[in-house]
Every structure is written in structure tokens, then in C-alpha cells.
Amino acid sequence: MREISNNARNIEGQPMFKVIDKVKRLEAVGKDIVHLEIGDPDFGTPRNIIEAAKQSLDRGDTHYVSSWGLPAFVEAIQQTTHRTRGFLPATNQVLVTPSANIAIFYAVFCLTNPGQEVLVPDPGFPTYLSSVRMCGAVPVPFPLHEKNAFRMRAADIEPLITEKTRLLIINSPQNPTGAITEPQALREIYELAVKHDLYVYTDEIYARMVYDEQNFFSVSSLDHCKERVILSNGFSKAFAMTGWRLGALVMPPEVAERMMLLLQTTSSCVAPFLQHAGLAAITGDQGPVQIMMTEYAARRDILVDGLNAIPGITCHRPGGAFYAFPNISSFGLTSEEFADAMLERAGIAILPGSCFGAQGEGFARLCYATSREKISEALKRLSQACKNL
């Protein structure tokens, strides 16, 4: 009998789409839902970015280009890295990718063998777990504790390192908690990787989304991505480009070569008109990004203050990204039961913290990439529903 492969059986996808399916079924029968579940900005992509893509299409930029990326775009990524991380990577360290999401798979595929271990944050982005398992490697979650405001700590990571550990994935600002790990703590984590000779994949998709004048720090500045650090970034969140699927990696040359060949094998190259859009995003007017960030900060405060005013809920004020991660354990429900109750009784779509790992149990993730009015409405509904739990 014909069967699918073990590799295919190990593909898990993203558990949040289970919630989306429930939401769509309710909306199909007329239920009014306030969406706080998915990290998709409600802002349109800035106009200069759209115009750059249109002009590129009008020029006929619709054919194959280098698998590495357009030279002008690669150079812009180099210069942006120099300005924001303090080092200038070589051309052969930069790879343009069809989203930052797929870059996680590229890294795990190219840096681990079946049976080797990958340290992943818990709670953390579900693609980490799925990518590791589908490559035949073993995910080893390291805990992010509420008492530390969900910041990463070397002391929580080192006891989990074994002779099989190959790769450490870190994320700051963090999904799902919005936590920003302090520079000194990140240095300690990097020193741990040096001590145990690990690769470090630093997911910095929210690097531009930092509030309250906090200083963003990247471990890539410690080895300039020449030896062990793979720096991953993308355009989806800060530039409101989730549908464009565009990312970039900076990494050691020998790793970049392998990842380029994997990209070449699976997708040939990234469409040139998308790359021209990305070029406009990082070299053009940053005013729209600042406007979005100012608005996100206001929305964050409305949401977090409102959550903390509801009896039974406590919530840290996130330093980055656009997520709040409140503790809802006092209601005696699992995270999934709480999320289901809010959806069915109050018409609010949120994600159970358990979507993001075992450490997420007892929490929920709410995304404030929606209007102040909808956030206020969600808080009213949430408050009323919690009274009846």
C-alpha cells in the first residue's frame, strides 16, 4: 500500500490556524467577531513600497534573477545591517529569502542532522517546533518565565545542552510575549553558544518594533555573523508587508552558500519586483513606520491597562512586537478552553497560550494590530465574559 513519507507525517503546520477555522465558521453564520488572534497589521503597505513594486513590474522585472538576491538590494541590506547592528557583512553573507518564515526551515535543514537537538524558546513561534521535527531533529524547549517578564536567560538554557545540541534559536522582541531580552542577558546566551560550540539563529523579525526608547541589541554584533550567528529578518511586520513574503538572512559564508543552494532548489529566486519593494522599504521614507509604531504603542497601553483592570487577569507590558500575553490561569480553564469561551460567548478571537508551547499554558495571546475602537470593544466583551466564567 502506498503511504506518505515520515517527513510528511512530521509536518505540523501552525496551530493558530485551527482557531482561524473556528472563527470563519462563526462569521459564516453571522457572528460578529473582534479579531485579536493573528499578527497581521491593519495598516496598508506604505505607498512608496507599492509604487516601487509597480514601477518594477512596468519595467518588466518579471524574470529570473540571482538566487542570492538583486545586487542593489543585497547592498542595501549590508548597509542597513551596518547602521543598525554595527558591522558590515560581506556580500557572500547575505541571502534574500521568500519570507522570514521559510528561513527557519532553511537553517534547521542546513545545520542539523536527524537526531540532533535544537534549543527553542517556550513559549515561542510554532514554526520553530514544526521545522525542527520535519527535518528529523529534536526540539528541546527552554522556558521563558513570567517572573522574568518572559526574557531569555542563559541559566534556563545551559542545563538543557547535551552533546547532541547543534543549534540555539532565540527571538527578541519575542513572539508571543512581546518581551525584549536585555543586552547583557543576550551576551551571556551568546557566550554559552561559544562555550558549547553551537550555532545561534537570532530571529529579529520585530527588531524595528521596540517601544519606550528601549535599546535593541543583536547578538549578531558579537561575531558579525562570521562564525556561528545567523541573523534573520523580514518585512512583514514593521512595514505591513505580510502578504509580500520577503525576508533576508546574514550568516557565515559557508552556511550562506548551502542555504542559497536550498533556496535555488526549492524556489529558484525571489521575484525581482518584490525585492525592489523591499529596497524601497529600507532605503525610503521611514515616516510611515514611525506613524505605525506610535499607534501600536497607544494600542498596547489601551489593551494592557484594560486587561489588568479585569479581575483575574494580569499582564506584563510588552517592550516590543504587537502582542500581549496575559495570565488567565485564575479562571481554572485551560488556555484553549478560555480562548474557546471568549470566542463563543463574547465574539473575541484570541489564541491560547498553549499554541506556543507547554510554558504557554495558563496564558493567552492577544494581538493589538487592530484599531483602538476594536480593542476597546474587545475589552468590554472580555470583561463581561470573564464575570460569567
Secondary structure, 3 states (H helix, E strand, C coil): CCCCCHHHHCCCCCCHHHHHHHHHHHHHCCCCCEECCCCCCCCCCCHHHHHHHHHHHHCCCCCCCCCCCCHHHHHHHHHHHHHHHCCCCCHHHEEEECCCHHHHHHHHHHHCCCCCEEEEEECCCHHHHHHHHHCCCEEEEEECCHHHCCCCCHHHHHHHCCCCEEEEEEECCCCCCCCCCCHHHHHHHHHHHHHHCCEEEEECCCCCCECCCCCCCCCHHHHCCCCCEEEEEECCCCCCCCCCCCEEEECCHHHHHHHHHHHHHHHCCCCHHHHHHHHHHHHCCCHHHHHHHHHHHHHHHHHHHHHHCCCCCECCCCCECCEECCECHHHCCCHHHHHHHHHHHHCEECEEHHHHCHHHCCEEEEECCCCHHHHHHHHHHHHHHHHCC
